[in-house]
Amino acid sequence: MAGRIALWLLLILSYLPLSGQKKESEPQPIQFSGKVVGPDEHGEIAPLPYTTIAVKGTSRGSVSDYEGFFSFVALKGETVIFSRIGFKNVEYTIPDTLSSSYYTWIQIMSEDNIWLDEVVIYPWPSREHFKQEFLAIDITNELREQAQTNLAHEVLTRMRHTVSVDGKEASSVYMRQQAEDYKYVGQYKPQKIFDIMAWKRFIEAWKRGDFKRKKKKD
């Protein structure tokens, strides 16, 4: 009986180190957060929004918001790929020796310039035809007055509210909405009713008369 008990104790003691080593070898999840920055038009460091941050070999990842911030759950030792149109892809491996469950990283992106051959498009068959048409243009005072009227501040302001957006503006709005949705994945989105700045913008718009009904033209 004593020999059987000793055998069981030996088996249990030999199993415990193996199970402990197995748990330690498993990748541990962490909250991987940070900011993506890059050069702006003046060469200064600025936040880089709408950057895709993907875990290599998986479908997990996130997109940086308008301020370049990102945050998602990753595993220690995984390789993360930062990619954005017009910039070089960057791969970064999260250290597998982290002792904390939170890790912050700032990624600097560099521009990726693609030079294309110059293409000149002319609306006329040759330069001689262009010169003839250009010299024949009638620039009268009436045309100048019409141009000034079309470029008046009131006309441009009215057009901003009536003319539909182009593809670039529409895609920018869509990307902002997508980034905002990714930012609050898995949690409740803040209610704008408690946003002081939203109330401020509402009151300013109300004072300007943005909510008044426009009179129909006869």
KEKE-3310 file (N, C-alpha, C; in steps of 0.2 Angstrom, whole numbers, plus 5000, padded with zeros to 4 digits):
npx = (5004:5010:5020:5012:5006:5018:5022:5011:5013:5025:5022:5014:5022:5031:5023:5019:5030:5031:5018:5018:5029:5023:5013:5020:5026:5016:5010:5007:4993:4993:4989:4991:4996:4998:5005:5005:5016:5021:5030:5024:5017:5026:5037:5038:5035:5020:5004:4998:4985:4972:4981:4985:4986:4991:4992:5004:5000:4988:4970:4969:4970:4970:4965:4973:4967:4960:4970:4981:4981:4981:4975:4974:4972:4986:4998:5012:5028:5023:5022:5020:5012:5014:5005:5002:4995:5006:5017:5031:5030:5031:5038:5036:5041:5034:5041:5045:5048:5041:5036:5024:5007:5003:5008:5017:5019:5028:5027:5036:5033:5040:5040:5035:5040:5034:5040:5033:5033:5033:5019:5011:4996:4987:4973:4972:4977:4991:5004:5004:4990:4985:4991:4985:4971:4972:4976:4965:4955:4943:4944:4934:4927:4914:4916:4926:4919:4909:4917:4922:4910:4906:4916:4914:4913:4900:4894:4903:4902:4889:4889:4897:4888:4879:4884:4888:4900:4916:4925:4937:4934:4923:4928:4937:4929:4922:4933:4936:4925:4926:4938:4934:4924:4931:4939:4930:4927:4920:4916:4905:4900:4904:4892:4885:4877:4883:4894:4903:4909:4902:4889:4893:4896:4884:4876:4882:4880:4866:4865:4870:4860:4859:4849:4838:4823:4825:4818:4807:4810:4800)
npy = (4994:5006:5007:5009:5022:5030:5029:5035:5048:5051:5051:5062:5073:5073:5077:5090:5100:5099:5103:5117:5122:5121:5130:5142:5142:5146:5158:5175:5186:5203:5221:5230:5246:5262:5275:5281:5290:5302:5311:5328:5339:5349:5343:5341:5331:5322:5316:5301:5297:5283:5272:5255:5243:5227:5210:5199:5186:5183:5188:5198:5215:5233:5250:5265:5280:5297:5304:5297:5286:5270:5254:5237:5220:5209:5196:5191:5192:5191:5197:5213:5222:5238:5248:5259:5269:5276:5276:5267:5250:5243:5232:5225:5217:5211:5211:5196:5195:5202:5209:5215:5217:5227:5236:5249:5258:5268:5272:5277:5282:5281:5290:5283:5285:5285:5287:5292:5292:5308:5315:5324:5332:5338:5348:5351:5347:5351:5362:5373:5374:5377:5389:5397:5396:5402:5415:5419:5421:5430:5442:5451:5465:5461:5447:5447:5453:5443:5432:5437:5438:5425:5420:5426:5428:5425:5417:5406:5401:5397:5387:5378:5372:5366:5359:5343:5332:5327:5312:5311:5318:5311:5298:5301:5305:5293:5285:5291:5288:5274:5273:5279:5270:5258:5262:5261:5247:5234:5240:5253:5267:5284:5295:5309:5318:5321:5328:5342:5350:5347:5352:5366:5368:5366:5376:5387:5385:5386:5400:5405:5403:5391:5381:5386:5387:5387:5399:5395:5397:5407)
npz = (5000:5004:4995:4983:4985:4986:4973:4966:4971:4966:4952:4951:4956:4945:4935:4937:4935:4921:4916:4921:4913:4901:4901:4903:4891:4881:4871:4877:4879:4876:4878:4864:4860:4853:4843:4826:4816:4804:4790:4787:4774:4776:4780:4794:4809:4810:4816:4808:4801:4797:4795:4792:4804:4805:4811:4806:4796:4801:4803:4812:4819:4817:4814:4813:4821:4817:4824:4823:4833:4839:4845:4851:4854:4855:4853:4863:4854:4842:4825:4818:4805:4798:4787:4773:4760:4749:4758:4765:4769:4786:4797:4813:4827:4841:4857:4865:4878:4887:4903:4907:4904:4895:4881:4873:4858:4846:4830:4816:4800:4783:4768:4752:4737:4720:4705:4690:4672:4663:4657:4645:4641:4628:4622:4609:4592:4589:4594:4587:4583:4596:4599:4590:4594:4606:4604:4598:4608:4616:4627:4636:4645:4650:4651:4661:4672:4674:4678:4690:4697:4698:4707:4719:4737:4743:4733:4732:4745:4745:4736:4742:4751:4743:4731:4727:4735:4729:4724:4731:4743:4748:4750:4760:4771:4773:4777:4789:4796:4797:4804:4816:4820:4822:4832:4843:4845:4853:4864:4872:4862:4866:4871:4862:4868:4880:4877:4878:4868:4857:4860:4860:4846:4841:4846:4841:4827:4827:4831:4819:4811:4803:4804:4799:4788:4771:4760:4747:4730:4718)
capx = (5000:5014:5023:5008:5005:5024:5022:5007:5016:5031:5019:5011:5027:5034:5019:5019:5035:5029:5012:5020:5033:5018:5009:5024:5028:5011:5010:5003:4990:4994:4986:4996:4994:5003:5004:5008:5017:5025:5031:5018:5019:5032:5043:5037:5032:5013:5000:4997:4978:4970:4986:4983:4991:4989:4996:5006:4998:4981:4966:4968:4973:4966:4967:4974:4961:4962:4976:4986:4981:4978:4975:4971:4975:4990:5002:5020:5032:5020:5025:5014:5014:5011:5005:4998:4996:5011:5022:5034:5028:5036:5037:5039:5040:5033:5046:5042:5051:5038:5033:5018:5002:5002:5014:5016:5025:5027:5030:5038:5033:5043:5036:5037:5039:5034:5041:5031:5036:5029:5014:5008:4990:4985:4967:4973:4982:4998:5005:5002:4983:4984:4993:4979:4965:4973:4976:4958:4951:4940:4943:4930:4925:4909:4918:4929:4914:4906:4921:4922:4904:4907:4921:4912:4913:4894:4893:4907:4899:4882:4891:4900:4883:4874:4888:4890:4907:4919:4927:4942:4931:4919:4933:4940:4924:4921:4939:4936:4920:4928:4942:4930:4920:4936:4941:4926:4925:4919:4914:4900:4902:4902:4886:4887:4873:4887:4900:4902:4911:4896:4884:4895:4895:4876:4874:4885:4876:4859:4865:4871:4854:4860:4844:4832:4821:4826:4812:4807:4809:4794)
capy = (5000:5012:5008:5012:5029:5033:5029:5040:5055:5052:5053:5069:5078:5073:5080:5097:5105:5099:5108:5123:5124:5122:5136:5147:5143:5148:5166:5178:5191:5210:5226:5234:5252:5267:5280:5281:5297:5303:5318:5331:5343:5354:5339:5340:5325:5324:5310:5298:5293:5278:5267:5249:5239:5220:5205:5195:5179:5183:5193:5203:5221:5239:5255:5271:5285:5303:5307:5292:5282:5263:5249:5231:5214:5205:5191:5192:5188:5192:5202:5218:5226:5244:5249:5265:5271:5282:5275:5260:5245:5242:5226:5226:5211:5213:5207:5190:5195:5208:5207:5218:5215:5233:5238:5255:5259:5274:5270:5282:5279:5285:5290:5279:5289:5281:5292:5290:5296:5314:5314:5330:5331:5344:5348:5353:5342:5353:5368:5379:5375:5380:5396:5401:5397:5406:5422:5421:5421:5437:5443:5457:5467:5457:5440:5448:5454:5437:5428:5440:5436:5418:5419:5430:5424:5422:5412:5400:5399:5394:5381:5373:5368:5363:5355:5337:5330:5322:5305:5311:5320:5305:5293:5304:5305:5286:5282:5294:5285:5268:5273:5280:5263:5253:5264:5259:5240:5230:5245:5257:5273:5289:5298:5316:5322:5324:5331:5350:5354:5346:5357:5372:5368:5366:5383:5392:5384:5389:5407:5407:5402:5385:5377:5390:5384:5391:5400:5392:5402:5407)
capz = (5000:5005:4989:4978:4987:4984:4965:4964:4973:4961:4945:4952:4956:4939:4930:4939:4931:4914:4915:4922:4907:4895:4902:4902:4883:4877:4870:4882:4876:4878:4874:4860:4859:4851:4838:4820:4814:4798:4788:4783:4768:4777:4783:4801:4811:4812:4816:4802:4801:4792:4794:4794:4808:4805:4814:4801:4795:4804:4801:4817:4818:4818:4809:4817:4820:4814:4828:4823:4838:4838:4851:4850:4858:4851:4857:4863:4849:4835:4820:4816:4799:4797:4779:4771:4753:4749:4763:4765:4774:4791:4801:4820:4831:4848:4861:4869:4885:4891:4910:4908:4899:4891:4878:4869:4853:4842:4823:4811:4793:4778:4762:4747:4731:4714:4700:4683:4666:4662:4651:4643:4637:4624:4619:4602:4588:4589:4598:4582:4584:4603:4599:4586:4598:4612:4602:4596:4614:4617:4634:4636:4652:4652:4654:4668:4677:4676:4682:4697:4701:4700:4712:4725:4743:4744:4728:4734:4751:4744:4732:4747:4754:4738:4727:4730:4736:4724:4726:4737:4749:4750:4753:4766:4776:4774:4781:4795:4799:4798:4809:4822:4822:4824:4839:4849:4844:4859:4869:4870:4860:4870:4869:4861:4872:4886:4874:4878:4862:4852:4862:4858:4839:4840:4848:4836:4821:4828:4830:4812:4807:4799:4804:4796:4782:4765:4756:4740:4724:4714)
cpx = (5004:5018:5019:5007:5012:5024:5017:5010:5022:5028:5017:5016:5031:5030:5019:5024:5033:5023:5014:5024:5028:5015:5013:5026:5023:5011:5005:5000:4992:4990:4991:4993:4999:5000:5008:5009:5021:5026:5025:5021:5025:5038:5043:5034:5025:5010:4998:4990:4977:4976:4984:4988:4988:4994:4998:5003:4991:4977:4964:4972:4968:4968:4968:4969:4964:4969:4982:4986:4978:4979:4971:4975:4979:4994:5009:5023:5029:5023:5019:5017:5010:5011:5000:5000:5001:5017:5025:5031:5033:5033:5040:5037:5039:5037:5042:5044:5047:5035:5026:5013:5000:5009:5013:5021:5023:5031:5030:5038:5037:5040:5039:5035:5039:5034:5038:5033:5031:5025:5010:5002:4988:4978:4967:4978:4989:4998:5003:4994:4982:4986:4987:4973:4966:4973:4969:4953:4949:4939:4940:4929:4919:4911:4922:4924:4910:4910:4922:4916:4904:4911:4920:4911:4906:4892:4897:4904:4893:4884:4894:4894:4878:4878:4890:4897:4910:4922:4932:4939:4926:4923:4936:4935:4922:4927:4939:4930:4922:4933:4939:4926:4925:4939:4937:4923:4925:4918:4908:4903:4900:4896:4887:4882:4877:4893:4899:4904:4905:4891:4886:4895:4888:4874:4876:4882:4869:4860:4866:4865:4855:4854:4837:4830:4822:4819:4812:4806:4803:4795)
cpy = (5006:5013:5011:5019:5033:5034:5034:5047:5056:5054:5060:5074:5078:5077:5088:5102:5105:5104:5115:5126:5125:5128:5142:5148:5145:5156:5169:5184:5198:5215:5231:5240:5257:5272:5280:5288:5297:5310:5321:5335:5347:5350:5338:5334:5326:5317:5308:5294:5288:5273:5260:5245:5232:5215:5200:5188:5178:5188:5198:5209:5227:5244:5262:5277:5292:5306:5302:5286:5275:5259:5243:5225:5210:5200:5193:5188:5189:5198:5206:5221:5232:5246:5255:5267:5277:5281:5268:5256:5244:5236:5227:5220:5213:5208:5202:5190:5200:5205:5210:5216:5221:5234:5244:5256:5264:5272:5276:5279:5284:5285:5286:5282:5285:5286:5289:5295:5302:5313:5321:5329:5338:5343:5349:5348:5344:5359:5374:5380:5378:5387:5400:5402:5401:5413:5424:5422:5429:5438:5450:5459:5463:5450:5441:5449:5447:5432:5431:5438:5429:5416:5423:5425:5421:5416:5405:5397:5395:5387:5376:5369:5365:5358:5349:5336:5326:5316:5306:5313:5314:5300:5295:5303:5297:5283:5285:5290:5278:5268:5274:5274:5258:5255:5262:5252:5237:5234:5249:5264:5279:5293:5306:5320:5325:5327:5339:5353:5353:5351:5364:5373:5369:5373:5388:5391:5387:5396:5409:5407:5396:5381:5380:5387:5389:5392:5398:5398:5401:5404)
cpz = (5000:4998:4983:4979:4985:4976:4963:4965:4968:4954:4946:4952:4949:4934:4931:4935:4924:4912:4916:4916:4901:4895:4901:4894:4879:4877:4874:4878:4879:4875:4871:4858:4856:4846:4832:4817:4807:4796:4785:4777:4769:4780:4790:4803:4813:4812:4809:4802:4796:4790:4796:4798:4808:4807:4808:4801:4799:4801:4807:4816:4819:4813:4814:4815:4817:4818:4827:4828:4836:4844:4850:4854:4853:4856:4857:4858:4842:4831:4817:4810:4799:4789:4778:4764:4753:4754:4763:4770:4779:4795:4807:4824:4838:4853:4865:4876:4890:4898:4911:4902:4895:4888:4873:4864:4848:4835:4819:4804:4788:4772:4756:4740:4725:4708:4693:4678:4665:4656:4650:4638:4634:4621:4611:4598:4589:4593:4593:4583:4591:4602:4595:4590:4603:4610:4600:4602:4615:4624:4635:4644:4654:4655:4661:4673:4679:4680:4689:4701:4703:4706:4718:4731:4744:4739:4730:4741:4750:4740:4737:4750:4749:4733:4730:4731:4731:4728:4732:4743:4752:4753:4759:4772:4778:4778:4788:4799:4801:4804:4816:4824:4825:4831:4845:4848:4851:4865:4867:4868:4864:4867:4868:4865:4878:4883:4874:4872:4857:4853:4859:4850:4837:4841:4843:4829:4821:4828:4823:4808:4802:4799:4801:4790:4777:4762:4749:4735:4720:4707)
residu = (MET:ALA:GLY:ARG:ILE:ALA:LEU:TRP:LEU:LEU:LEU:ILE:LEU:SER:TYR:LEU:PRO:LEU:SER:GLY:GLN:LYS:LYS:GLU:SER:GLU:PRO:GLN:PRO:ILE:GLN:PHE:SER:GLY:LYS:VAL:VAL:GLY:PRO:ASP:GLU:HIS:GLY:GLU:ILE:ALA:PRO:LEU:PRO:TYR:THR:THR:ILE:ALA:VAL:LYS:GLY:THR:SER:ARG:GLY:SER:VAL:SER:ASP:TYR:GLU:GLY:PHE:PHE:SER:PHE:VAL:ALA:LEU:LYS:GLY:GLU:THR:VAL:ILE:PHE:SER:ARG:ILE:GLY:PHE:LYS:ASN:VAL:GLU:TYR:THR:ILE:PRO:ASP:THR:LEU:SER:SER:SER:TYR:TYR:THR:TRP:ILE:GLN:ILE:MET:SER:GLU:ASP:ASN:ILE:TRP:LEU:ASP:GLU:VAL:VAL:ILE:TYR:PRO:TRP:PRO:SER:ARG:GLU:HIS:PHE:LYS:GLN:GLU:PHE:LEU:ALA:ILE:ASP:ILE:THR:ASN:GLU:LEU:ARG:GLU:GLN:ALA:GLN:THR:ASN:LEU:ALA:HIS:GLU:VAL:LEU:THR:ARG:MET:ARG:HIS:THR:VAL:SER:VAL:ASP:GLY:LYS:GLU:ALA:SER:SER:VAL:TYR:MET:ARG:GLN:GLN:ALA:GLU:ASP:TYR:LYS:TYR:VAL:GLY:GLN:TYR:LYS:PRO:GLN:LYS:ILE:PHE:ASP:ILE:MET:ALA:TRP:LYS:ARG:PHE:ILE:GLU:ALA:TRP:LYS:ARG:GLY:ASP:PHE:LYS:ARG:LYS:LYS:LYS:LYS:ASP)
# end
